Amino acid sequence: MSNFENKVDFAVIISVKNANPNGDPLNGNRPRENYDGFGEISDVCIKRKIRNRLQDMGQEIFVQSDERRTDGFRSLKDRADGCAELKKSSKDKEQYAKIVCEKWIDVRSFGQVFAFKKGDEDNAVSIGIRGPVSIHTAVSASPIEISSMQITKSVNGETGKDPDKKSPDTMGMKHRVEFGVYVVYGSINTQLATKTGFSQEDSELIKKALITLFENDCSSARPDGSMEVCKLYWWKHNTQIGQYSSAKVHRSLQVVPMTEVPKSTNDYKISIETLEGLTPEIYDGI
């Protein structure tokens, strides 16, 4: 495994058509949007998809979703307790952190808080790990239009007092974004990579996960083909701290709508400001 020695900034352009990219549970599961009407996809949602893709690639993942569990453990505590090496290192925080970073790629990428009770205070675990890969909340390049429809199940979820009538749980709502282009920004920090053992090979896996972000991610809210990675921009600096700040690199990418109501990616102008000595690698989504 080679050391990660060059800071990386990246940006992903995502298109959404007739899908709910990230429902808001506090708003009836409608697609997330800010007060100005721009759509949002939370960083947590994006990290979940990256973890799923890494898992598809055969990598060991600590924060596994229930439907994708591969080791039988039903909680993070059970997964940590199931690691024999960790049982011997619960009192040595540095050794504990070293083991979890070596074992799980998502821990050494995104970091993780290990705060588990062991039955008594002397055996409790409380360790925080900061990961080198940071990801912003994705925001749409223009305000989104959300449409809603009421749906009806063809069968009762539960039998009511009158078995011939449909119960209230047969009614529901579905929401979707008609069309939107979202931009995700992120960075990989060399200093934190050194602390967690994040390697150059790990960065290539993160890159591959971003390019293929929506593979095996379909659902009734996100049918296959409704969400697509259009472009990945990958800025690899020639120094550890970077030639430019991440903010300046991210601002160099401009995604501007050319019509009042964009209906496709062709309705957006995508441009990159030239930064001397720093040219991004550009990848098409798969």
Short mmCIF file of the C-alpha atoms (twelve columns), coordinates in Angstrom:
data_MODEL
# 
_entry.id   MODEL 
# 
loop_
_atom_site.group_PDB 
_atom_site.id 
_atom_site.type_symbol 
_atom_site.label_atom_id 
_atom_site.label_alt_id 
_atom_site.label_comp_id 
_atom_site.label_asym_id 
_atom_site.label_seq_id 
_atom_site.Cartn_x 
_atom_site.Cartn_y 
_atom_site.Cartn_z 
_atom_site.pdbx_PDB_model_num 
ATOM 1   C CA . MET A 1   0.000   0.000   0.000   1 
ATOM 2   C CA . SER A 2   1.502   3.334   -1.076  1 
ATOM 3   C CA . ASN A 3   1.173   6.476   1.052   1 
ATOM 4   C CA . PHE A 4   -1.346  9.133   0.084   1 
ATOM 5   C CA . GLU A 5   0.903   12.161  -0.452  1 
ATOM 6   C CA . ASN A 6   -0.953  14.568  -2.754  1 
ATOM 7   C CA . LYS A 7   -4.056  16.453  -1.682  1 
ATOM 8   C CA . VAL A 8   -7.116  15.796  -3.836  1 
ATOM 9   C CA . ASP A 9   -10.208 17.905  -4.464  1 
ATOM 10  C CA . PHE A 10  -13.111 16.517  -6.455  1 
ATOM 11  C CA . ALA A 11  -16.551 17.401  -7.786  1 
ATOM 12  C CA . VAL A 12  -19.319 15.172  -9.121  1 
ATOM 13  C CA . ILE A 13  -22.127 16.369  -11.389 1 
ATOM 14  C CA . ILE A 14  -25.288 14.291  -10.960 1 
ATOM 15  C CA . SER A 15  -28.499 14.388  -12.994 1 
ATOM 16  C CA . VAL A 16  -31.872 13.406  -11.522 1 
ATOM 17  C CA . LYS A 17  -34.960 12.721  -13.619 1 
ATOM 18  C CA . ASN A 18  -38.308 11.666  -12.159 1 
ATOM 19  C CA . ALA A 19  -36.738 10.399  -8.931  1 
ATOM 20  C CA . ASN A 20  -36.478 11.244  -5.252  1 
ATOM 21  C CA . PRO A 21  -32.715 11.540  -4.696  1 
ATOM 22  C CA . ASN A 22  -32.934 12.005  -0.920  1 
ATOM 23  C CA . GLY A 23  -36.229 12.164  0.950   1 
ATOM 24  C CA . ASP A 24  -36.649 14.389  4.016   1 
ATOM 25  C CA . PRO A 25  -38.311 12.418  6.854   1 
ATOM 26  C CA . LEU A 26  -39.308 15.688  8.548   1 
ATOM 27  C CA . ASN A 27  -41.227 16.774  5.452   1 
ATOM 28  C CA . GLY A 28  -43.256 13.712  4.450   1 
ATOM 29  C CA . ASN A 29  -40.245 12.224  2.613   1 
ATOM 30  C CA . ARG A 30  -40.379 14.948  -0.044  1 
ATOM 31  C CA . PRO A 31  -37.064 15.541  -1.858  1 
ATOM 32  C CA . ARG A 32  -34.846 17.769  0.238   1 
ATOM 33  C CA . GLU A 33  -34.705 21.417  -0.724  1 
ATOM 34  C CA . ASN A 34  -33.425 24.594  0.909   1 
ATOM 35  C CA . TYR A 35  -35.418 27.788  1.550   1 
ATOM 36  C CA . ASP A 36  -34.489 29.114  -1.897  1 
ATOM 37  C CA . GLY A 37  -35.967 26.080  -3.660  1 
ATOM 38  C CA . PHE A 38  -32.650 24.436  -4.564  1 
ATOM 39  C CA . GLY A 39  -32.525 20.665  -4.141  1 
ATOM 40  C CA . GLU A 40  -30.174 19.003  -1.674  1 
ATOM 41  C CA . ILE A 41  -28.694 15.557  -1.114  1 
ATOM 42  C CA . SER A 42  -27.156 15.148  2.340   1 
ATOM 43  C CA . ASP A 43  -23.512 14.208  2.748   1 
ATOM 44  C CA . VAL A 44  -24.675 11.232  4.849   1 
ATOM 45  C CA . CYS A 45  -26.713 9.939   1.905   1 
ATOM 46  C CA . ILE A 46  -23.745 10.265  -0.457  1 
ATOM 47  C CA . LYS A 47  -21.394 8.506   1.983   1 
ATOM 48  C CA . ARG A 48  -23.930 5.685   2.281   1 
ATOM 49  C CA . LYS A 49  -23.827 5.170   -1.476  1 
ATOM 50  C CA . ILE A 50  -20.017 5.256   -1.498  1 
ATOM 51  C CA . ARG A 51  -19.920 2.658   1.282   1 
ATOM 52  C CA . ASN A 52  -22.308 0.443   -0.701  1 
ATOM 53  C CA . ARG A 53  -20.142 0.696   -3.798  1 
ATOM 54  C CA . LEU A 54  -16.979 -0.107  -1.809  1 
ATOM 55  C CA . GLN A 55  -18.796 -3.091  -0.341  1 
ATOM 56  C CA . ASP A 56  -19.704 -4.222  -3.862  1 
ATOM 57  C CA . MET A 57  -15.968 -4.074  -4.669  1 
ATOM 58  C CA . GLY A 58  -15.232 -6.548  -1.875  1 
ATOM 59  C CA . GLN A 59  -14.002 -4.040  0.713   1 
ATOM 60  C CA . GLU A 60  -14.763 -4.478  4.422   1 
ATOM 61  C CA . ILE A 61  -17.235 -1.852  5.647   1 
ATOM 62  C CA . PHE A 62  -17.948 -1.007  9.285   1 
ATOM 63  C CA . VAL A 63  -21.160 1.037   8.824   1 
ATOM 64  C CA . GLN A 64  -23.231 -1.464  6.835   1 
ATOM 65  C CA . SER A 65  -26.907 -0.888  6.096   1 
ATOM 66  C CA . ASP A 66  -29.285 -3.568  7.364   1 
ATOM 67  C CA . GLU A 67  -30.240 -4.848  3.911   1 
ATOM 68  C CA . ARG A 68  -26.572 -5.167  2.936   1 
ATOM 69  C CA . ARG A 69  -25.187 -6.914  6.024   1 
ATOM 70  C CA . THR A 70  -22.569 -9.470  5.032   1 
ATOM 71  C CA . ASP A 71  -21.326 -10.574 8.447   1 
ATOM 72  C CA . GLY A 72  -24.537 -11.205 10.416  1 
ATOM 73  C CA . PHE A 73  -23.943 -8.422  12.958  1 
ATOM 74  C CA . ARG A 74  -27.027 -6.280  13.597  1 
ATOM 75  C CA . SER A 75  -25.336 -3.274  15.207  1 
ATOM 76  C CA . LEU A 76  -22.039 -1.373  15.149  1 
ATOM 77  C CA . LYS A 77  -21.278 -2.509  18.691  1 
ATOM 78  C CA . ASP A 78  -21.785 -6.172  17.740  1 
ATOM 79  C CA . ARG A 79  -19.518 -5.703  14.720  1 
ATOM 80  C CA . ALA A 80  -16.786 -4.129  16.844  1 
ATOM 81  C CA . ASP A 81  -17.180 -6.792  19.562  1 
ATOM 82  C CA . GLY A 82  -16.928 -9.468  16.878  1 
ATOM 83  C CA . CYS A 83  -13.368 -8.389  16.055  1 
ATOM 84  C CA . ALA A 84  -11.059 -10.485 18.241  1 
ATOM 85  C CA . GLU A 85  -8.169  -8.013  17.938  1 
ATOM 86  C CA . LEU A 86  -10.255 -5.178  19.355  1 
ATOM 87  C CA . LYS A 87  -11.142 -7.092  22.511  1 
ATOM 88  C CA . LYS A 88  -7.473  -7.024  23.493  1 
ATOM 89  C CA . SER A 89  -7.066  -3.303  22.779  1 
ATOM 90  C CA . SER A 90  -10.136 -1.643  24.326  1 
ATOM 91  C CA . LYS A 91  -7.992  0.192   26.913  1 
ATOM 92  C CA . ASP A 92  -5.294  1.303   24.439  1 
ATOM 93  C CA . LYS A 93  -6.966  4.015   22.339  1 
ATOM 94  C CA . GLU A 94  -4.125  4.391   19.834  1 
ATOM 95  C CA . GLN A 95  -3.926  0.650   19.186  1 
ATOM 96  C CA . TYR A 96  -7.737  0.414   18.977  1 
ATOM 97  C CA . ALA A 97  -7.834  3.220   16.390  1 
ATOM 98  C CA . LYS A 98  -5.009  1.599   14.420  1 
ATOM 99  C CA . ILE A 99  -6.839  -1.741  14.231  1 
ATOM 100 C CA . VAL A 100 -10.210 -0.329  13.153  1 
ATOM 101 C CA . CYS A 101 -8.567  1.834   10.476  1 
ATOM 102 C CA . GLU A 102 -6.648  -1.126  9.081   1 
ATOM 103 C CA . LYS A 103 -9.723  -3.359  9.053   1 
ATOM 104 C CA . TRP A 104 -12.477 -1.095  7.659   1 
ATOM 105 C CA . ILE A 105 -11.955 1.198   4.659   1 
ATOM 106 C CA . ASP A 106 -14.882 3.463   5.538   1 
ATOM 107 C CA . VAL A 107 -13.364 4.153   8.967   1 
ATOM 108 C CA . ARG A 108 -9.998  5.170   7.557   1 
ATOM 109 C CA . SER A 109 -11.784 7.186   4.828   1 
ATOM 110 C CA . PHE A 110 -14.597 9.025   6.635   1 
ATOM 111 C CA . GLY A 111 -13.661 8.531   10.278  1 
ATOM 112 C CA . GLN A 112 -15.958 7.115   12.952  1 
ATOM 113 C CA . VAL A 113 -16.958 7.567   16.582  1 
ATOM 114 C CA . PHE A 114 -16.637 4.404   18.683  1 
ATOM 115 C CA . ALA A 115 -18.652 4.975   21.862  1 
ATOM 116 C CA . PHE A 116 -19.812 1.677   23.320  1 
ATOM 117 C CA . LYS A 117 -20.634 0.614   26.869  1 
ATOM 118 C CA . LYS A 118 -19.056 -2.638  28.017  1 
ATOM 119 C CA . GLY A 119 -21.063 -3.210  31.175  1 
ATOM 120 C CA . ASP A 120 -18.875 -1.041  33.405  1 
ATOM 121 C CA . GLU A 121 -17.032 2.255   33.055  1 
ATOM 122 C CA . ASP A 122 -13.578 0.643   33.145  1 
ATOM 123 C CA . ASN A 123 -14.276 -1.342  29.980  1 
ATOM 124 C CA . ALA A 124 -16.209 1.347   28.070  1 
ATOM 125 C CA . VAL A 125 -14.912 2.435   24.662  1 
ATOM 126 C CA . SER A 126 -14.925 6.098   23.617  1 
ATOM 127 C CA . ILE A 127 -12.736 6.862   20.609  1 
ATOM 128 C CA . GLY A 128 -13.186 9.432   17.860  1 
ATOM 129 C CA . ILE A 129 -11.403 9.104   14.518  1 
ATOM 130 C CA . ARG A 130 -11.261 11.895  11.944  1 
ATOM 131 C CA . GLY A 131 -11.150 10.691  8.358   1 
ATOM 132 C CA . PRO A 132 -9.382  12.388  5.429   1 
ATOM 133 C CA . VAL A 133 -12.319 12.211  2.982   1 
ATOM 134 C CA . SER A 134 -14.777 15.090  3.475   1 
ATOM 135 C CA . ILE A 135 -17.920 15.498  1.388   1 
ATOM 136 C CA . HIS A 136 -20.271 18.480  1.147   1 
ATOM 137 C CA . THR A 137 -24.039 18.371  0.899   1 
ATOM 138 C CA . ALA A 138 -24.938 18.261  -2.801  1 
ATOM 139 C CA . VAL A 139 -26.940 21.261  -4.046  1 
ATOM 140 C CA . SER A 140 -28.784 21.577  -7.342  1 
ATOM 141 C CA . ALA A 141 -27.529 24.092  -9.895  1 
ATOM 142 C CA . SER A 142 -31.009 25.579  -10.255 1 
ATOM 143 C CA . PRO A 143 -34.280 25.423  -8.261  1 
ATOM 144 C CA . ILE A 144 -36.063 22.078  -8.549  1 
ATOM 145 C CA . GLU A 145 -39.681 21.265  -9.346  1 
ATOM 146 C CA . ILE A 146 -41.255 18.620  -7.121  1 
ATOM 147 C CA . SER A 147 -44.349 16.714  -8.201  1 
ATOM 148 C CA . SER A 148 -46.443 14.509  -5.918  1 
ATOM 149 C CA . MET A 149 -48.962 11.768  -6.554  1 
ATOM 150 C CA . GLN A 150 -51.212 9.790   -4.273  1 
ATOM 151 C CA . ILE A 151 -50.805 6.028   -4.479  1 
ATOM 152 C CA . THR A 152 -53.084 3.184   -3.428  1 
ATOM 153 C CA . LYS A 153 -52.004 -0.305  -2.423  1 
ATOM 154 C CA . SER A 154 -53.922 -3.165  -3.982  1 
ATOM 155 C CA . VAL A 155 -54.158 -4.995  -0.642  1 
ATOM 156 C CA . ASN A 156 -54.688 -4.006  3.000   1 
ATOM 157 C CA . GLY A 157 -51.630 -3.968  5.218   1 
ATOM 158 C CA . GLU A 158 -53.833 -5.056  8.127   1 
ATOM 159 C CA . THR A 159 -57.393 -6.367  8.328   1 
ATOM 160 C CA . GLY A 160 -59.790 -3.715  9.613   1 
ATOM 161 C CA . LYS A 161 -63.107 -4.042  11.372  1 
ATOM 162 C CA . ASP A 162 -64.816 -4.341  8.014   1 
ATOM 163 C CA . PRO A 163 -62.743 -6.799  5.921   1 
ATOM 164 C CA . ASP A 164 -64.471 -5.598  2.728   1 
ATOM 165 C CA . LYS A 165 -63.169 -2.040  3.092   1 
ATOM 166 C CA . LYS A 166 -59.668 -0.805  2.479   1 
ATOM 167 C CA . SER A 167 -57.849 0.301   5.622   1 
ATOM 168 C CA . PRO A 168 -56.178 3.751   5.862   1 
ATOM 169 C CA . ASP A 169 -52.716 2.234   5.414   1 
ATOM 170 C CA . THR A 170 -53.471 1.476   1.758   1 
ATOM 171 C CA . MET A 171 -53.119 5.167   0.873   1 
ATOM 172 C CA . GLY A 172 -49.828 6.979   0.469   1 
ATOM 173 C CA . MET A 173 -47.885 9.678   -1.386  1 
ATOM 174 C CA . LYS A 174 -44.897 9.574   -3.730  1 
ATOM 175 C CA . HIS A 175 -42.760 12.607  -4.509  1 
ATOM 176 C CA . ARG A 176 -40.189 13.130  -7.213  1 
ATOM 177 C CA . VAL A 177 -37.931 15.730  -8.785  1 
ATOM 178 C CA . GLU A 178 -38.957 16.356  -12.400 1 
ATOM 179 C CA . PHE A 179 -35.377 17.144  -13.427 1 
ATOM 180 C CA . GLY A 180 -32.352 18.501  -11.652 1 
ATOM 181 C CA . VAL A 181 -28.581 18.702  -11.856 1 
ATOM 182 C CA . TYR A 182 -26.762 18.455  -8.526  1 
ATOM 183 C CA . VAL A 183 -23.098 19.125  -7.749  1 
ATOM 184 C CA . VAL A 184 -21.193 17.294  -5.000  1 
ATOM 185 C CA . TYR A 185 -17.883 18.687  -3.764  1 
ATOM 186 C CA . GLY A 186 -15.279 16.891  -1.670  1 
ATOM 187 C CA . SER A 187 -11.630 16.708  -0.667  1 
ATOM 188 C CA . ILE A 188 -9.045  14.237  0.604   1 
ATOM 189 C CA . ASN A 189 -6.646  15.570  3.239   1 
ATOM 190 C CA . THR A 190 -3.090  14.205  3.370   1 
ATOM 191 C CA . GLN A 191 -2.472  14.940  7.063   1 
ATOM 192 C CA . LEU A 192 -5.517  12.964  8.196   1 
ATOM 193 C CA . ALA A 193 -4.730  10.251  5.640   1 
ATOM 194 C CA . THR A 194 -1.377  9.719   7.376   1 
ATOM 195 C CA . LYS A 195 -3.116  9.279   10.734  1 
ATOM 196 C CA . THR A 196 -5.695  6.723   9.534   1 
ATOM 197 C CA . GLY A 197 -3.486  4.871   7.044   1 
ATOM 198 C CA . PHE A 198 -5.592  5.952   4.062   1 
ATOM 199 C CA . SER A 199 -3.534  5.010   0.983   1 
ATOM 200 C CA . GLN A 200 -3.212  5.950   -2.662  1 
ATOM 201 C CA . GLU A 201 -4.985  2.685   -3.508  1 
ATOM 202 C CA . ASP A 202 -7.869  3.716   -1.228  1 
ATOM 203 C CA . SER A 203 -8.194  7.018   -3.104  1 
ATOM 204 C CA . GLU A 204 -8.512  5.105   -6.383  1 
ATOM 205 C CA . LEU A 205 -11.326 3.049   -4.852  1 
ATOM 206 C CA . ILE A 206 -13.096 6.228   -3.723  1 
ATOM 207 C CA . LYS A 207 -12.733 7.593   -7.254  1 
ATOM 208 C CA . LYS A 208 -14.204 4.418   -8.753  1 
ATOM 209 C CA . ALA A 209 -17.065 4.496   -6.246  1 
ATOM 210 C CA . LEU A 210 -17.908 8.087   -7.237  1 
ATOM 211 C CA . ILE A 211 -17.886 7.261   -10.954 1 
ATOM 212 C CA . THR A 212 -20.253 4.318   -10.387 1 
ATOM 213 C CA . LEU A 213 -22.223 5.887   -7.529  1 
ATOM 214 C CA . PHE A 214 -25.680 4.670   -8.565  1 
ATOM 215 C CA . GLU A 215 -24.904 1.088   -9.521  1 
ATOM 216 C CA . ASN A 216 -27.051 -1.340  -7.471  1 
ATOM 217 C CA . ASP A 217 -28.844 1.662   -5.929  1 
ATOM 218 C CA . CYS A 218 -32.257 1.411   -7.592  1 
ATOM 219 C CA . SER A 219 -35.498 1.532   -5.607  1 
ATOM 220 C CA . SER A 220 -39.119 2.521   -6.203  1 
ATOM 221 C CA . ALA A 221 -38.093 6.121   -5.445  1 
ATOM 222 C CA . ARG A 222 -35.001 5.911   -7.676  1 
ATOM 223 C CA . PRO A 223 -35.668 3.596   -10.637 1 
ATOM 224 C CA . ASP A 224 -32.680 2.398   -12.649 1 
ATOM 225 C CA . GLY A 225 -31.541 5.153   -14.979 1 
ATOM 226 C CA . SER A 226 -33.284 7.974   -13.113 1 
ATOM 227 C CA . MET A 227 -30.052 9.104   -11.433 1 
ATOM 228 C CA . GLU A 228 -26.758 9.371   -13.263 1 
ATOM 229 C CA . VAL A 229 -23.201 10.520  -12.643 1 
ATOM 230 C CA . CYS A 230 -22.512 12.833  -15.585 1 
ATOM 231 C CA . LYS A 231 -18.956 13.942  -14.788 1 
ATOM 232 C CA . LEU A 232 -16.310 13.496  -12.102 1 
ATOM 233 C CA . TYR A 233 -13.639 16.202  -11.792 1 
ATOM 234 C CA . TRP A 234 -10.537 15.048  -9.905  1 
ATOM 235 C CA . TRP A 235 -7.934  17.679  -9.002  1 
ATOM 236 C CA . LYS A 236 -4.686  16.085  -7.776  1 
ATOM 237 C CA . HIS A 237 -2.360  18.695  -6.277  1 
ATOM 238 C CA . ASN A 238 1.428   18.362  -6.504  1 
ATOM 239 C CA . THR A 239 1.932   19.079  -2.791  1 
ATOM 240 C CA . GLN A 240 0.609   17.659  0.461   1 
ATOM 241 C CA . ILE A 241 -1.238  20.806  1.523   1 
ATOM 242 C CA . GLY A 242 -2.347  21.681  -2.006  1 
ATOM 243 C CA . GLN A 243 -1.466  24.447  -4.443  1 
ATOM 244 C CA . TYR A 244 -4.811  26.164  -3.850  1 
ATOM 245 C CA . SER A 245 -7.461  26.082  -1.133  1 
ATOM 246 C CA . SER A 246 -10.300 23.615  -1.605  1 
ATOM 247 C CA . ALA A 247 -12.752 26.517  -1.719  1 
ATOM 248 C CA . LYS A 248 -10.934 28.106  -4.662  1 
ATOM 249 C CA . VAL A 249 -10.675 24.782  -6.509  1 
ATOM 250 C CA . HIS A 250 -14.373 24.053  -6.025  1 
ATOM 251 C CA . ARG A 251 -15.327 27.560  -7.193  1 
ATOM 252 C CA . SER A 252 -13.406 27.000  -10.410 1 
ATOM 253 C CA . LEU A 253 -16.202 24.670  -11.583 1 
ATOM 254 C CA . GLN A 254 -19.268 26.539  -12.780 1 
ATOM 255 C CA . VAL A 255 -22.586 24.850  -13.643 1 
ATOM 256 C CA . VAL A 256 -25.002 27.509  -14.887 1 
ATOM 257 C CA . PRO A 257 -28.525 26.948  -16.298 1 
ATOM 258 C CA . MET A 258 -29.087 28.478  -19.732 1 
ATOM 259 C CA . THR A 259 -32.894 28.254  -19.629 1 
ATOM 260 C CA . GLU A 260 -35.417 29.187  -16.957 1 
ATOM 261 C CA . VAL A 261 -36.635 25.595  -16.567 1 
ATOM 262 C CA . PRO A 262 -33.848 23.165  -17.566 1 
ATOM 263 C CA . LYS A 263 -35.036 19.791  -18.819 1 
ATOM 264 C CA . SER A 264 -31.695 18.089  -19.546 1 
ATOM 265 C CA . THR A 265 -27.981 18.423  -18.892 1 
ATOM 266 C CA . ASN A 266 -27.693 20.145  -22.293 1 
ATOM 267 C CA . ASP A 267 -29.561 23.077  -20.761 1 
ATOM 268 C CA . TYR A 268 -26.583 23.815  -18.488 1 
ATOM 269 C CA . LYS A 269 -23.270 25.466  -19.303 1 
ATOM 270 C CA . ILE A 270 -20.403 23.667  -17.560 1 
ATOM 271 C CA . SER A 271 -17.068 25.473  -17.436 1 
ATOM 272 C CA . ILE A 272 -13.824 25.318  -15.469 1 
ATOM 273 C CA . GLU A 273 -11.694 28.302  -14.543 1 
ATOM 274 C CA . THR A 274 -8.034  27.643  -15.306 1 
ATOM 275 C CA . LEU A 275 -5.819  27.324  -12.230 1 
ATOM 276 C CA . GLU A 276 -2.125  27.513  -13.077 1 
ATOM 277 C CA . GLY A 277 -0.393  24.197  -12.499 1 
ATOM 278 C CA . LEU A 278 -3.576  22.345  -11.549 1 
ATOM 279 C CA . THR A 279 -5.659  20.636  -14.231 1 
ATOM 280 C CA . PRO A 280 -8.426  18.196  -13.277 1 
ATOM 281 C CA . GLU A 281 -8.762  14.671  -14.577 1 
ATOM 282 C CA . ILE A 282 -12.291 14.409  -16.015 1 
ATOM 283 C CA . TYR A 283 -14.216 11.143  -16.047 1 
ATOM 284 C CA . ASP A 284 -17.593 10.289  -17.493 1 
ATOM 285 C CA . GLY A 285 -20.006 8.355   -15.297 1 
ATOM 286 C CA . ILE A 286 -20.591 4.713   -16.120 1 
# 
